[in-house]
Structures are given as C-alpha cells and as structure tokens.
Amino acid sequence: MSISNTLRVSGNVGSLSFSKSSTVSAGGEVSVSETLAAAKVGQLTTRTNTTTGTLTMAASHGITDAAKIDLYWTEGGVDGRRYNVVVGTVSTNSVPISGGSGDNLPTNLTAITAQVQVVFSCSTGLKAATLIALLLATSRGHAEFRQADNTVVLAMDLVADQLEFWNDALVLHGSVPIDFTLATKVALTQASSAATAAFQAAVTFDAG
C-alpha cells in the first residue's frame, strides 16, 4: 500500500513570492513524537584537557556510570555543544567525563547543561528513505540516527523551532543520505534546563 506525503515551502522575499511543493509517494513511514525532559544543570569544575574533565552537577541529576551524555553551554556569547561524552564513575554530584565529539570543552568553571541520550527505535526495515523531517520545539538540541551497532548514519544539530528536512525535490539539506537505509534508532537530547521540549521526526521509505 502506497502513502502520499506533501511538503510545501513558500514565502515572500523582497518584492517576489516563492512557492514550491513536493509530493513523495512511499511504501511506509516511521515516526517519533516524544517530549524530552529538561536538561540537568551543572558546572565544569575540572578541565583536564579539551575532551576530559569533571562536572559538578546539581542534586538529583540522575546521571549514572557509563552513561552517554550530551553537553551544552554558552561561553562568550557563543553556544557550544559536545556529544557522545562518556561518563566515568559517578560520586554523588561529581561526574567525570571523557571522549565524545563536537566542540572542545569550555573554560573551567563554565556553567553547562547535560542530558543522558534518549534512544528511540526508527527502523525502516533496511528500505531506502525518501523523505526525512525533524523538528525540536523551544530548545536547541541534537539528533543522531544510528545503525544497530551505533555507527552514526546522520547527525544533526537542531535549532529551536526550525524544521529540518531532506528531500530530492525541495533542497534544504539536499538528497536523503543513501546509507540512511541502515538506520534503526535515533538518539536525542535537548539543551534547556528550563522546560521540556517536544521532538518530532518522520521518515518515509520505499515500498521495495
């Protein structure tokens, strides 16, 4: 059974109006609609090097040994983030960290927010994706689509309330990544400690 999906982009730029739509037929779809908890607050209190240090977190942070977390901060008016950071042995509110990717850790004593990655299934049954759409409300964040062995297929920094999509006809990020057929899960985090954030993702795929 085929399903039809329509994506429209329109707007006024200067004295001209622009409008474009794309209809994508697909054999099926997978979707994720989840509310992410508020991130936890803390401070980088030991900066051993650009990838290793110790966080001092507020009480009830919930971060456990060997967890993978994403870190967010603002330093000198510039937003920073580091992903897939590995937690060492937690001692109450002291959380040692190492590894990951993204920006180098900020200056020592910089305030941070941290969130343990939330992982949801998004398997397309190894069929080719035709359209991907992502939206994270109210907060910046990060999404990683991964293979079963945790190899990252597609990683995306998410801007608050900004729709991100991949489609051959309407080019924002361009064509759907060909190896997206291997994605089976998506890992999510958000940066805000003030409130929860709603995340939506939809992937359509070929019938064959």
N, C-alpha and C positions, 0 to 999 in steps of 0.2 A: 504494500500500500504506500503510495507516494503522498508526501505532505508538501505544502507550498509555504514559503516564507518570503516576506516582503520587507525590504529595508529601504527607507527613504531619507534623503538628505536634501535640505532646502535652506535658503537664506538670502538676505539682501546684502550686497557688497557694493558700496558706493551707490551709483545710480542704476545698477543692474540687479536682477533677481536670478537666482540659480536654483535649479531643482533637478534631482536625479533619483530614480528608484531602480531597485534590482529585485527581481523575483527569482528565488532559488528553489528548485524542486529537490527534495531529498527523500531518502528511504526511511529516515527516522531521526530522532533527536534525543539528546541527553541534556538535562538542565540541573543547575544547582541554585537554590534560593535559600540563603541562610542569613541569620543575624549573628555577627561576630561580637563577642563580649568586648567590653572596654579593655584597652591595654593596661598593663601594670606600670606603676611609676617607680623610678629609682635613680641612681647616680653611678657613673663610672668612677669608682674610688681608688682603683689601682689600674694604671695603664702600663703594662709590661712592654708592649710594642704595638704595632699597628693592628694586630689581629688577636691579641691576648690580653686579658686583664681580669678584674673582678668588679662585679656590680654589687652595690648595696641597695637592696630592694625594700620597699615599704612592706609592712606586715601583711600576711595573707596573700602573698604573691602567687602561690601555687606552682611555682617552677620547681621541677624535680630533677634528680640526677639523670644525665644523659639526654635530656630533652633537647630538641632543636627549636631555637627561638629566633625571631627577627627583632632587630633593634632599630629605634628611630630617635632622632634628636634634631635640634636646631642650634647651630653654632655660628655666630657672626652673621645672623640673618639668613643663613643657608641651610636648607634641610638636608640631613644626612640619613643614611639607612645602611644596615648590614644584615644579610640574610644567611640562613642556614648555620647560625652560630651554635656551637655545641657546648652544652652545659657540663661542667665537671661535678665534683661532689659538693652538694649544697650544704651549708651550715647555717641554719635558721634563715637570716636575711642576706647572708653573704653568698653570692652566686658567681663562681669562677666561670669564665668563658674563653673559648678559643675557636680559631678557624672561621669558616664562613666565606662569604664573598660580598662584593659591593664596595661601599666607601670604607676607608680606613677609620678605625675607632677615633672618636673625637678627643679633644684635650681632657686630661684628667680632671675630675670633679664636674664634668658636664652632666646635666640632667638628661635622662633618657626615658623612653617608654619601651617596654618589652612585651612580646606576646608569644606564647607557645603556638607553633603552627597547628592549624586545624586542617585536617585532611579529609576530603570527601571523594567518593567514587565518581568517575565521569567516563567510564569505559564506552567507547564506540564500537566495540566488537571488532577492532582492527580494520574498520572500514574507513575510507578516505573522507575526511571532513570537508564540507563545502562552505560553511559559514561559522564564524566564532564571534560572539558578542559578550562583553564583560562590562559591569557597572558596579562601582562601590560608592555608596552614598555617605556623605558627611565627613569622610576622613580619607586621607591618603593611605595607601597600603601596598600589598604585594601579592601576586598570584603566581604560582608555578604549576604548570601541567607536567606530569611526570609519567615515565614508564613504570612498569611493575617493579623494576629493580631500583627505582628512584632516580634514574637518569632524567635530567630536565629536558623536556621537549620544547617548551615555550615558557619564558619568564617575562613578567610584565610588572613594572611599577605603575600603580593605579593612582590617578589624580582624583580627588574627591568630586563626585557627581559628574565625571567625564566618561562618556560612552567610548569604549574601545572596541573596534571590530576589524575582522579580517574577512575580505571577500574579493573575488577576482574582478567584479564589475565596479564596485564603489571603493576606491582606494583610500583608506586611511593608513593602515599598516601594510596594505597590499594583499597578495595572494595568500591563501591559507597555507601554512607550512606543510610541506608534503609529508614530513615524518610525524605529523600530528596523529596519523593513524595508529600510532603506538601508545598514545596517552591513555592511561587508565585511572588517573586520580589528579586532583588539584589540591595544593596546599595554600592556605590563606592566612594572612594576618592584616591587622589594621593598626594605625599609629596612635589614635586618640585615646587618652585615658578618661576623657570627659563623658563619653557616651558609647553605646553600642553602634554598630554600623551594619547596614543591610548590604549584602553582596548578592548579585545575580550573574549567572553565566549560562549561556546556551550554546550548544554545538550541534549543528546538523551534519548528517553524513550520508554518503551514497548508499543506494539500495544493494549494490553488488558486493 
